[in-house]
Amino acid sequence: MDGLLDLAAKLEFGMTRFFEPDTEAHLTLGGLSIWVDGREHPHSDDGDDGNWLIIYARVEAPGALVELSGPWLRRGEVAAFLQQVEAMSENLSGKAELYPVEPAIKAVLEIDVRGQIALVVEATPDHMTQSHRFRFELDQSYLPAIVRQCRGILSRFQALSVKG
């Protein structure tokens, strides 16, 4: 019964979290934290089904919290984002977009001439009934960590070839 009372108290104050991580996020972009739980189809050996990743994502900003989970990200989308972030880091210009085919989570980093990065995150646990947009400010010193984190995800989940 205490668990239900705790849940009721959290609901009353809007603080319920469905995912309590016991590890550091695999990818952190400002207020967006992403944990990769595994492949959606761990026994698949083809690139169509086998490269979908199950994620838990949390976006936090003052007065707001959005959480979602599911197979919302493909390995190739992380690889494309990594290439864009590496180019930003090298050139100190441009844009990097984590823009999965599924609408649950999107993040866009854009750097200005001073090395300041505008981050826009869109997140929704249900794209039919909700939309949430967050803006964060970072600077170029965050880019090396983002590169390392993306490489860590790609290393953990090797690419499977698309058959056909």
Contacts in CASP RR format, 6 or more apart in sequence:
PFRMAT RR
TARGET T0000
AUTHOR 0000-0000-0000
METHOD contacts of the structure
MODEL  1
MDGLLDLAAKLEFGMTRFFEPDTEAHLTLGGLSIWVDGREHPHSDDGDDG
NWLIIYARVEAPGALVELSGPWLRRGEVAAFLQQVEAMSENLSGKAELYP
VEPAIKAVLEIDVRGQIALVVEATPDHMTQSHRFRFELDQSYLPAIVRQC
RGILSRFQALSVKG
7 16 0 8 1.000
10 16 0 8 1.000
10 17 0 8 1.000
15 65 0 8 1.000
17 58 0 8 1.000
17 65 0 8 1.000
17 67 0 8 1.000
18 67 0 8 1.000
18 69 0 8 1.000
19 35 0 8 1.000
19 56 0 8 1.000
19 58 0 8 1.000
19 67 0 8 1.000
19 69 0 8 1.000
21 33 0 8 1.000
21 35 0 8 1.000
21 56 0 8 1.000
23 35 0 8 1.000
25 33 0 8 1.000
25 34 0 8 1.000
25 35 0 8 1.000
25 149 0 8 1.000
26 34 0 8 1.000
26 35 0 8 1.000
26 36 0 8 1.000
26 149 0 8 1.000
26 152 0 8 1.000
26 153 0 8 1.000
26 156 0 8 1.000
27 33 0 8 1.000
27 34 0 8 1.000
27 36 0 8 1.000
27 78 0 8 1.000
27 146 0 8 1.000
27 149 0 8 1.000
27 150 0 8 1.000
27 153 0 8 1.000
28 34 0 8 1.000
28 145 0 8 1.000
28 146 0 8 1.000
28 149 0 8 1.000
29 98 0 8 1.000
29 107 0 8 1.000
29 109 0 8 1.000
29 119 0 8 1.000
29 121 0 8 1.000
29 136 0 8 1.000
29 138 0 8 1.000
29 146 0 8 1.000
30 119 0 8 1.000
30 121 0 8 1.000
30 136 0 8 1.000
30 138 0 8 1.000
30 142 0 8 1.000
31 59 0 8 1.000
31 60 0 8 1.000
31 61 0 8 1.000
31 121 0 8 1.000
31 134 0 8 1.000
31 136 0 8 1.000
32 57 0 8 1.000
32 58 0 8 1.000
32 59 0 8 1.000
32 105 0 8 1.000
32 107 0 8 1.000
32 119 0 8 1.000
32 121 0 8 1.000
32 123 0 8 1.000
32 134 0 8 1.000
32 136 0 8 1.000
33 57 0 8 1.000
33 58 0 8 1.000
33 59 0 8 1.000
33 60 0 8 1.000
34 55 0 8 1.000
34 56 0 8 1.000
34 57 0 8 1.000
34 73 0 8 1.000
34 105 0 8 1.000
35 55 0 8 1.000
35 56 0 8 1.000
35 57 0 8 1.000
36 53 0 8 1.000
36 54 0 8 1.000
36 55 0 8 1.000
36 73 0 8 1.000
36 153 0 8 1.000
36 156 0 8 1.000
36 157 0 8 1.000
37 53 0 8 1.000
37 54 0 8 1.000
37 55 0 8 1.000
37 56 0 8 1.000
37 69 0 8 1.000
38 53 0 8 1.000
38 54 0 8 1.000
38 157 0 8 1.000
39 50 0 8 1.000
39 51 0 8 1.000
39 52 0 8 1.000
39 53 0 8 1.000
39 54 0 8 1.000
39 157 0 8 1.000
40 49 0 8 1.000
40 50 0 8 1.000
40 52 0 8 1.000
40 53 0 8 1.000
40 54 0 8 1.000
40 70 0 8 1.000
40 71 0 8 1.000
41 49 0 8 1.000
41 50 0 8 1.000
41 52 0 8 1.000
42 50 0 8 1.000
44 50 0 8 1.000
44 160 0 8 1.000
45 160 0 8 1.000
46 160 0 8 1.000
46 161 0 8 1.000
46 162 0 8 1.000
46 163 0 8 1.000
47 159 0 8 1.000
47 160 0 8 1.000
47 161 0 8 1.000
47 162 0 8 1.000
47 163 0 8 1.000
48 162 0 8 1.000
48 163 0 8 1.000
50 160 0 8 1.000
51 74 0 8 1.000
51 75 0 8 1.000
51 76 0 8 1.000
51 157 0 8 1.000
51 159 0 8 1.000
51 160 0 8 1.000
52 71 0 8 1.000
52 73 0 8 1.000
52 74 0 8 1.000
53 71 0 8 1.000
53 72 0 8 1.000
53 73 0 8 1.000
53 74 0 8 1.000
53 75 0 8 1.000
53 78 0 8 1.000
53 153 0 8 1.000
53 157 0 8 1.000
54 69 0 8 1.000
54 70 0 8 1.000
54 71 0 8 1.000
55 69 0 8 1.000
55 70 0 8 1.000
55 71 0 8 1.000
55 72 0 8 1.000
55 73 0 8 1.000
55 105 0 8 1.000
56 67 0 8 1.000
56 68 0 8 1.000
56 69 0 8 1.000
56 70 0 8 1.000
57 67 0 8 1.000
57 68 0 8 1.000
57 69 0 8 1.000
57 72 0 8 1.000
57 104 0 8 1.000
57 105 0 8 1.000
57 123 0 8 1.000
58 65 0 8 1.000
58 66 0 8 1.000
58 67 0 8 1.000
59 65 0 8 1.000
59 66 0 8 1.000
59 67 0 8 1.000
59 121 0 8 1.000
59 123 0 8 1.000
59 132 0 8 1.000
59 134 0 8 1.000
61 134 0 8 1.000
61 136 0 8 1.000
64 132 0 8 1.000
64 134 0 8 1.000
66 123 0 8 1.000
66 124 0 8 1.000
66 125 0 8 1.000
66 132 0 8 1.000
67 125 0 8 1.000
68 104 0 8 1.000
68 105 0 8 1.000
68 123 0 8 1.000
68 124 0 8 1.000
68 125 0 8 1.000
69 125 0 8 1.000
70 104 0 8 1.000
71 102 0 8 1.000
72 100 0 8 1.000
72 102 0 8 1.000
72 104 0 8 1.000
72 105 0 8 1.000
73 100 0 8 1.000
73 102 0 8 1.000
73 105 0 8 1.000
74 100 0 8 1.000
74 101 0 8 1.000
75 153 0 8 1.000
75 154 0 8 1.000
75 157 0 8 1.000
75 159 0 8 1.000
75 160 0 8 1.000
76 159 0 8 1.000
77 98 0 8 1.000
77 99 0 8 1.000
77 100 0 8 1.000
77 101 0 8 1.000
78 98 0 8 1.000
78 150 0 8 1.000
78 153 0 8 1.000
78 154 0 8 1.000
79 150 0 8 1.000
79 154 0 8 1.000
79 159 0 8 1.000
81 96 0 8 1.000
81 97 0 8 1.000
81 98 0 8 1.000
81 150 0 8 1.000
82 147 0 8 1.000
82 150 0 8 1.000
82 151 0 8 1.000
82 154 0 8 1.000
84 95 0 8 1.000
84 96 0 8 1.000
84 97 0 8 1.000
85 96 0 8 1.000
85 109 0 8 1.000
85 143 0 8 1.000
85 146 0 8 1.000
85 147 0 8 1.000
85 150 0 8 1.000
86 147 0 8 1.000
87 94 0 8 1.000
87 96 0 8 1.000
88 94 0 8 1.000
88 95 0 8 1.000
88 96 0 8 1.000
88 109 0 8 1.000
88 111 0 8 1.000
88 143 0 8 1.000
89 140 0 8 1.000
89 143 0 8 1.000
89 144 0 8 1.000
89 147 0 8 1.000
92 111 0 8 1.000
92 115 0 8 1.000
92 140 0 8 1.000
93 111 0 8 1.000
93 113 0 8 1.000
94 110 0 8 1.000
94 111 0 8 1.000
95 108 0 8 1.000
95 109 0 8 1.000
95 110 0 8 1.000
95 111 0 8 1.000
96 108 0 8 1.000
96 109 0 8 1.000
97 106 0 8 1.000
97 107 0 8 1.000
97 108 0 8 1.000
97 109 0 8 1.000
98 105 0 8 1.000
98 106 0 8 1.000
98 107 0 8 1.000
98 108 0 8 1.000
99 106 0 8 1.000
99 108 0 8 1.000
100 106 0 8 1.000
103 124 0 8 1.000
103 127 0 8 1.000
104 123 0 8 1.000
104 124 0 8 1.000
104 125 0 8 1.000
104 127 0 8 1.000
105 121 0 8 1.000
105 122 0 8 1.000
105 123 0 8 1.000
105 124 0 8 1.000
106 121 0 8 1.000
106 122 0 8 1.000
106 123 0 8 1.000
107 119 0 8 1.000
107 120 0 8 1.000
107 121 0 8 1.000
107 122 0 8 1.000
108 119 0 8 1.000
108 120 0 8 1.000
109 117 0 8 1.000
109 118 0 8 1.000
109 119 0 8 1.000
109 138 0 8 1.000
109 146 0 8 1.000
110 117 0 8 1.000
110 118 0 8 1.000
111 117 0 8 1.000
111 140 0 8 1.000
112 118 0 8 1.000
115 139 0 8 1.000
115 140 0 8 1.000
116 137 0 8 1.000
116 138 0 8 1.000
116 139 0 8 1.000
116 140 0 8 1.000
117 137 0 8 1.000
117 138 0 8 1.000
117 139 0 8 1.000
117 140 0 8 1.000
117 142 0 8 1.000
117 143 0 8 1.000
118 135 0 8 1.000
118 136 0 8 1.000
118 137 0 8 1.000
119 135 0 8 1.000
119 136 0 8 1.000
119 137 0 8 1.000
119 138 0 8 1.000
120 133 0 8 1.000
120 134 0 8 1.000
120 135 0 8 1.000
121 133 0 8 1.000
121 134 0 8 1.000
121 135 0 8 1.000
121 136 0 8 1.000
122 131 0 8 1.000
122 132 0 8 1.000
122 133 0 8 1.000
122 134 0 8 1.000
123 132 0 8 1.000
123 134 0 8 1.000
124 130 0 8 1.000
124 131 0 8 1.000
124 132 0 8 1.000
END
